[in-house]
């Protein structure tokens, strides 16, 4: 079945395609990006809106009332469907710190969820955010489950589920982190610095070990502090100083103010930034609502306040309730980046960081992940792997 997307502004990386350019898909692939007429079965008139690569969220915990740590097909599908309505075509189901049985449950349910997924974003692999974190940077992570790396646990997961494990966030200052990183890399798993109290020199070492990404920069990250009267720099400073280190940011307008969003863009550069929702099961919900962060079995209650999820006592953010289109909109409105740069941080960059081949760009041969949205980044159509999963 050949689909034709036409009468829109086609986003091709750093440019808009010439007027009259159409995108053709056949099966799960893009087969042509051209101004020449070709036969097609179904046409999608964009009405002057943008025809964009699908948004890729490499750090998301849930949505639509489901959390991936519920370890059920229904929870996976609810989250995938909710985010697809806002332009997400690919997401990495993300686990917070918990027990190994919950991680195994997520891996066990992934294939079945994808096989039944007809209305949601594609889920190519799991992101484990924890439990190898620094207690001092735990944030909303449950300290009960935080621990240094345990070879018996991570080797079991890597050996049995390595093909389903896309990335793993951990604190590299913990004992055994070098061996942990080596094991992950041997299984082609991306390792990221997350919820870390490491100093600058430790992060520099971790980069040499293979850590190549900072999990939600500024959130759960050490920065300049005093030790025996001397100033010590931390994860944040290392992120800027290591040219090859990528960073992800929660651009929901709450976790980071506009000034910091601009600072990150100015000093890190657009090509090293990935936008993430870090969304929980309450994604898209309204202020005043409460829900369980993490699994229904081992999670905790949080409240939505001023567009973000907070702990019930208001002492810390628990995660976001954002959607990917909101991130793109915020980077344009708050960080003063161009639409093309904002889209790149939501498409090509996360595709590269998560090693997602043939995704993140409208290009012949790539997977047919396409989104149509207007000037305000309101999504009217989402195609995932060649199937229209949302049209509204």
C-alpha positions in Angstrom: 0.0 0.0 0.0 1.6 3.2 -1.2 0.9 6.4 0.7 1.6 9.9 -0.6 2.2 12.9 1.7 1.8 16.2 -0.3 0.9 19.9 -0.2 3.1 20.5 2.9 6.5 21.8 4.0 8.7 18.7 4.0 11.4 18.8 6.7 14.7 17.4 5.3 17.3 17.7 8.0 18.5 21.3 8.1 16.2 22.5 5.3 12.7 22.6 3.9 12.3 20.7 0.6 11.4 22.7 -2.5 7.7 23.5 -2.9 5.8 20.6 -4.5 7.9 17.9 -2.9 6.0 14.8 -1.8 6.9 11.8 0.3 5.9 8.3 -0.8 5.9 5.3 1.5 5.4 1.7 0.7 5.1 -0.9 3.4 7.2 0.2 6.4 9.7 2.3 4.3 10.0 5.7 2.6 10.4 4.9 -1.1 10.6 8.4 -2.6 11.0 12.1 -1.7 10.4 13.8 -5.0 8.5 16.4 -7.0 7.7 13.9 -9.7 4.3 12.3 -9.8 4.2 8.6 -8.9 1.3 6.2 -8.5 -0.2 5.9 -5.0 -3.1 4.2 -3.2 -3.8 6.7 -0.3 -3.1 10.4 -0.3 -2.5 12.6 2.7 -3.0 16.3 2.0 -1.0 18.2 4.6 -2.8 21.5 3.8 0.3 23.6 4.0 1.4 22.1 7.4 4.8 20.5 8.1 5.6 17.0 7.0 8.2 15.9 9.5 10.2 12.9 10.6 8.5 11.2 13.5 9.5 12.3 17.0 11.8 9.9 19.0 11.6 9.8 22.8 14.5 7.9 24.3 13.5 8.5 27.9 9.8 8.0 28.8 8.2 6.1 31.7 4.6 5.9 30.7 1.4 7.7 29.7 -2.2 7.2 29.1 -2.6 5.8 32.6 0.0 3.1 32.1 3.6 2.8 33.4 6.0 0.5 31.7 7.0 -0.9 35.1 3.4 -2.2 35.5 4.9 -5.0 33.2 1.6 -5.5 31.4 0.8 -5.4 27.7 -2.1 -3.0 28.4 0.2 -0.5 30.2 2.7 -0.6 27.3 0.0 -0.1 24.7 -1.7 2.7 26.7 1.5 4.7 26.9 2.5 4.0 23.3 -0.9 5.1 22.0 -1.0 8.3 24.1 2.3 9.5 22.9 1.7 8.7 19.3 -1.2 11.2 19.4 1.3 13.9 20.0 3.8 12.9 17.3 6.0 10.2 19.0 6.7 7.4 16.5 9.5 5.7 18.5 10.0 5.5 22.2 12.2 3.6 24.7 10.1 2.3 27.6 12.0 3.4 30.7 12.3 1.8 34.1 13.2 3.7 37.3 15.1 2.1 40.2 13.3 -1.1 41.2 13.8 -4.8 41.7 15.2 -7.0 39.0 11.9 -8.9 38.7 10.3 -5.8 37.4 13.0 -5.3 34.8 12.6 -8.9 33.7 8.8 -8.3 33.5 9.3 -5.4 31.2 11.6 -7.4 28.9 9.2 -10.3 28.8 6.3 -8.2 27.8 8.0 -6.0 25.1 7.6 -8.4 22.2 4.0 -9.1 22.8 3.2 -5.4 23.3 4.9 -4.6 19.9 3.0 -7.4 18.2 -0.3 -6.0 19.4 0.6 -2.4 18.9 -1.6 -0.9 16.1 -2.2 2.6 17.4 1.0 3.5 19.2 4.6 4.4 18.9 7.1 1.6 18.2 9.2 0.4 21.1 12.5 -1.0 19.9 14.1 -1.6 23.3 14.1 -0.8 27.0 16.0 2.0 28.9 16.9 1.1 32.5 17.2 4.2 34.6 18.7 2.7 37.7 19.2 1.2 40.2 22.9 2.0 40.1 22.7 5.6 41.3 24.1 8.0 43.9 21.8 8.4 46.9 22.7 12.1 47.1 21.3 12.6 43.6 18.3 10.2 43.9 15.7 12.9 43.3 12.4 11.0 42.9 14.1 7.6 42.5 13.1 5.3 45.4 16.2 5.1 47.7 15.1 1.6 48.8 16.2 0.1 45.5 19.4 2.1 44.9 22.6 0.1 44.9 26.1 -0.1 43.4 26.3 -2.3 40.3 25.7 -6.0 41.0 27.4 -8.2 38.4 25.1 -11.1 39.1 22.1 -8.9 38.2 23.4 -6.9 35.3 25.1 -9.9 33.6 21.9 -11.9 33.9 19.9 -9.1 32.2 22.6 -8.4 29.5 23.0 -12.1 28.6 19.3 -12.9 28.5 17.8 -9.6 27.3 20.7 -7.7 25.8 19.0 -7.6 22.4 16.1 -5.8 24.0 18.1 -3.4 26.2 18.8 -0.2 24.3 20.5 1.9 27.1 21.3 1.9 30.8 21.7 5.0 33.0 24.0 4.8 36.0 26.3 6.8 38.3 29.9 6.1 37.2 31.5 6.9 40.6 30.1 3.8 42.2 32.4 0.9 42.8 32.4 -1.6 39.9 31.2 1.0 37.3 34.0 0.4 34.9 33.3 -3.3 34.7 29.6 -2.6 34.4 30.2 -0.2 31.5 32.4 -2.7 29.7 29.7 -5.4 30.0 27.1 -3.0 28.6 29.2 -2.0 25.7 30.1 -5.6 24.9 26.3 -6.1 24.4 26.0 -2.9 22.3 24.0 -1.2 25.1 24.4 2.6 25.4 25.6 3.6 28.9 24.7 7.1 30.2 25.7 9.1 33.3 22.5 9.5 35.4 21.6 10.5 39.0 25.3 10.9 39.6 27.3 12.8 42.3 30.6 12.3 40.4 33.2 14.9 40.2 34.6 16.2 36.9 37.6 13.9 36.8 35.4 10.8 37.3 33.1 11.8 34.5 36.2 12.3 32.2 37.3 8.7 33.1 33.7 7.4 32.5 33.7 8.9 29.1 36.9 7.0 28.3 35.2 3.8 29.6 32.3 4.4 27.1 29.7 6.6 28.9 28.6 8.8 26.0 25.4 10.5 27.2 24.2 12.5 30.2 20.7 11.6 31.4 18.5 14.7 31.9 21.2 17.3 32.3 20.9 19.3 35.5 18.4 16.9 37.0 20.2 14.4 39.2 23.6 15.8 38.2 26.3 17.1 40.5 27.7 20.6 39.8 30.2 23.0 41.3 30.5 22.5 45.1 33.0 23.0 47.8 35.2 20.2 49.3 37.6 21.2 52.1 37.1 24.9 51.0 38.1 24.1 47.4 35.6 24.3 44.5 35.0 21.0 42.7 33.2 20.8 39.4 30.9 17.9 38.6 28.8 16.2 36.0 27.3 19.4 34.6 30.7 21.0 33.9 32.1 17.8 32.4 29.1 17.6 30.1 30.1 20.9 28.6 33.8 20.3 28.5 33.7 16.9 26.7 32.9 17.8 23.1 31.8 14.2 22.3 29.4 13.9 25.2 25.8 14.0 24.3 23.1 15.3 26.7 19.4 14.9 27.0 17.2 17.6 28.5 13.6 17.7 29.8 12.3 20.7 27.9 8.8 20.7 29.5 9.3 24.3 30.6 9.4 23.2 34.3 12.5 21.1 34.9 14.7 23.8 33.2 13.9 27.5 32.9 14.3 29.3 29.6 17.6 30.7 30.6 19.1 27.3 31.1 17.6 25.9 27.9 19.3 28.8 26.0 22.6 28.2 27.9 22.6 24.5 27.0 22.0 25.2 23.3 24.6 28.0 23.2 27.4 26.1 24.9 26.6 22.4 24.1 25.3 22.9 20.6 22.2 21.7 18.8 23.8 18.5 17.5 24.6 17.2 20.9 21.1 17.6 22.5 18.2 15.2 22.6 14.9 16.3 23.9 13.1 13.8 26.2 9.7 13.9 28.0 10.7 11.8 31.0 6.9 11.4 31.1 5.1 9.3 33.7 1.7 7.5 33.5 0.0 10.9 34.0 1.3 12.3 30.8 -1.1 14.8 29.3 -3.1 15.1 32.5 -4.5 18.2 34.2 -3.3 20.1 37.3 -4.6 18.7 40.5 -4.7 15.1 39.4 -2.8 12.5 41.3 -1.4 9.2 40.1 1.2 6.5 41.0 4.7 7.1 39.8 6.5 3.8 38.9 4.8 0.5 39.1 1.4 0.1 40.7 2.9 -2.4 43.1 6.0 -0.6 44.2 5.3 3.0 43.2 4.3 6.1 45.1 1.7 8.8 44.7 2.5 12.1 43.0 0.5 15.2 42.1 0.3 17.3 38.9 0.9 20.9 39.7 1.7 23.7 37.2 2.2 21.2 34.4 4.7 18.9 36.1 4.5 15.9 38.4 5.7 16.5 42.0 6.2 14.5 45.1 3.1 14.9 47.4 5.1 17.2 49.7 6.2 19.4 46.9 9.9 19.0 47.7 11.0 17.6 44.3 9.8 16.9 40.8 8.8 13.3 40.2 9.0 13.4 36.5 7.1 15.2 33.7 3.7 14.8 32.1 4.9 16.3 28.9 4.5 15.1 25.3 7.1 15.4 22.5 5.2 18.1 20.6 5.3 20.3 23.7 9.1 19.9 23.9 9.5 21.0 20.3 7.2 24.0 20.9 9.0 25.0 24.1 12.4 24.9 22.5 11.1 27.3 19.8 9.3 29.6 22.2 11.6 29.4 25.3 15.0 28.7 23.9 14.7 30.7 20.7 15.9 27.9 18.4 14.6 27.5 14.9 11.9 25.0 14.2 14.3 22.9 12.2 16.8 22.8 15.1 14.0 21.9 17.5 12.8 19.1 15.3 16.4 17.8 14.9 16.7 17.5 18.7 13.5 15.4 18.6 14.4 13.2 15.6 17.8 12.8 14.2 19.7 13.4 17.4 17.9 10.8 19.6 18.0 8.3 16.7 21.8 8.6 16.6 22.2 8.5 20.4 20.1 5.4 20.8 21.6 3.7 17.7 18.3 3.5 16.0 19.2 2.8 12.4 17.2 4.1 9.4 15.1 6.5 11.6 15.1 10.2 12.5 15.0 11.6 9.0 12.8 11.7 5.9 15.0 9.8 3.5 14.6 7.1 0.9 15.1 3.7 2.6 14.3 4.9 6.1 11.4 3.6 8.1 8.2 5.4 7.3 7.8 7.4 10.6 6.1 10.6 9.6 4.2 13.3 11.5 2.2 16.2 10.2 1.9 19.3 12.4 1.0 23.0 12.2 3.0 26.1 13.1 2.1 25.6 16.8 3.3 22.0 16.7 -0.3 20.6 17.0 -0.2 17.1 15.5 -2.8 16.0 13.0 -1.3 12.8 11.7 1.2 10.2 12.9 2.5 7.3 10.8 4.6 4.6 12.5 6.5 2.0 10.4 4.2 2.8 7.4 0.9 2.6 9.4 -1.2 5.6 10.2 -1.8 5.2 13.9 -3.4 8.6 14.6 -5.3 11.1 12.5 -7.3 13.9 14.1 
